[in-house]
């Protein structure tokens, strides 16, 4: 992959990872506030709400690692 293309791909991976992790972090903060206020069930729901964001972030991270490994094997 050309250097310019590689830079673009890395920027896109990082941008999307940041978006996903920011969403998960926001939900974790809300969940923390809820549990401190005694709303345990609602806090638990925030954990479940975080799961898709964390799953997508992990999938994206795996794709980035795979891309790196493919490039270094050439």
N, C-alpha and C positions, 0 to 999 in steps of 0.2 A: 504494500500500500504506500502510495506517495506520502511524503511528509505532511503536505498540506491537508490531504484527506484524513490522515491519521489524527491530526490536530482537531479537525472538525468532529470526527467520531468521538474522540475523548471528551471534547466539550459537550457534545450531546449526551453522552453517558452520564457525565457529572451533573449536567443540568437536570436531567430526569431523576437521577438519584437524589439530588437535593430536594426536588419537589416532593417526591414520595416520602422521604424521611422527615421533611418538615411537616407534612400532613400527619404522619404517625406521631411525631413529637407533640404536635398540638393536641391530638387526641389523648396522649399520655398525660399531658398537663391538665386537661379537663378531668380525666379519670382520677388523677391525684387529688384534685380539688373536691371532686364528688365524694371520694372515700373519706377524706378528712371531714366532710360535712355529714358523714354517716349514711350516704346514699350508696351503699355497697353494690346493690344490683345494677344501678346505673353506671357505676364505675366499672363493673365487670363487662357491661355492654361496650364500653369504650375500648376495652382490651380486644373484644371481638371485632370491633370496627377498625382497629389498627391492622388486623391480620392481612387483609388484601394489600394494603400499602407495603407492609413488610415483605410479603410474598413477592410482589412485583419488584421491589427493590432488590431482593435476593436473586431473582431471575435475571434482572438487568446486570447485576454484579457478576453473575456466572457467565453471561454473554461477553462481558468485557474481558474477563479472565481468559475465556476460550479464544477470543480474538487475539489477545496478546500471545497466547501459547502458539496459535497457528502462525503468527508472524515470526516468532523466534525460532520455529522449527524449519523455516525455509532457508 
